[in-house]
C-alpha cells in the first residue's frame, strides 16, 4: 500500500514505522504471524479471518491461519493465551470464546480480561429470529402471540448449547414470557438451518449471513426480526426486535483480533494501525456488508476492550439465570 493510499484513508498521522514490516526501532514481525481461529473451518470466523490474513500481507507479511476448534472456542483461545507475547500469535476472538464460555465455565481455561490484549474489532454479526414459512407468523409480535396461544408446541434451534444463538433465544423467551418454547441444540448452524428449511424445526436463532438473507428473499425461510441494535446494511428491509416492541432484545456477536497478555504496546498498535488501513478499504467494506457483516472500520484497542466488558456485563446475568454450565 502506497503512502498516498494511506493519506486517502485519513491515516497521514500514523507513524511510518507503524505500517512497515521492519524499522530501526522494531523488527516485528520477524516471521509469519499465526492467526488462530477457535472454530472449525467454514464458519463465519473463517469468512472474516481469512480475507483479513490475505489483505494484511503488504503491511505485516505472511499470516498463517490455524483452526483450533472445540469447547465453544476455549481450546483455540487458550492456546493463544499461553503463547509467547511477541505478536506472532493472534486470536480471532468473539463473544463465544471471550464472553460466554468464561462466564459459564466453573474452571475456565483463561481469563478474557487478564490473559489478552485487545487489538481491534473487525466486524459485528447480527442474529435473527427465523421461522419456517408454514408457521402463521409474519412478524415477531405474531410469533409471540402464537406461542402464548399454543403453549408447549414450539421449539427453536441453535448452533449449540452456549452459543450466542442459544443465548439470544433464551433472552427472547425471558423478555416475552414464552418460557415453554423448547431449545433444540444442534452441532453447528448448518444442521439447524437444514431442519428449518425442511420444516422439521419451526424456529431458529441464527447468525445473519448472505445465505440466510437469500433463503428469506426466495421464500424458503422467513426472517421475523434481527436482534442487532439497528437494521443491518445487508437487510435494511427487516425490522429489529426492539422496533417490534421487545425492548432489550439485542444480541450480536463480535469478531476481532486479540494478542496474548503482555504483548508489547508498540506491536499491538502496529497491528491495530495496519488493520485500520485494511478495514478502511472500500472493497473490504462492501464485501463484508454483502456477506451480512457489519464492518467496524474505526476500531482501536480501547474500543475492543470496552466491547468485551460491555458484552460480559450484558450476558453474564442471562447465563446465570438459565443455569448454563459448560464444563
Buried (B, 14 or more C-beta within 10 A) or exposed (E): BEEEEBEEBEBEEBEEBBBBBEBEEBEBBEEEBBBBBBBEEEBBBBBBBBBBBEBBEBBBBEBEBEBBBEBBBBBBBBBBBEBEBBBBBBBBBBBBBBBBBBBBBEEBBBEBBEBBBBBBBBBBBBBBBBBBEEBEBEBBBBBBBBBEEEEEEBBBBBBBBBBBBBBBBBBBBBBBEBEBBEBBBBEBBEBBBEBBBEEEBBBBBBBBBBBBBEBBEEEBBBBBBBBBEEBBBBBEEBBBBBBBEBEEBBBBBBBBBBBBBEBBEBBBBBBBBBBBBBBBBEEBBEBBBEBBBBBBBEBBBEBBBEBBBEBBEBBBEBBEEBEBEBE
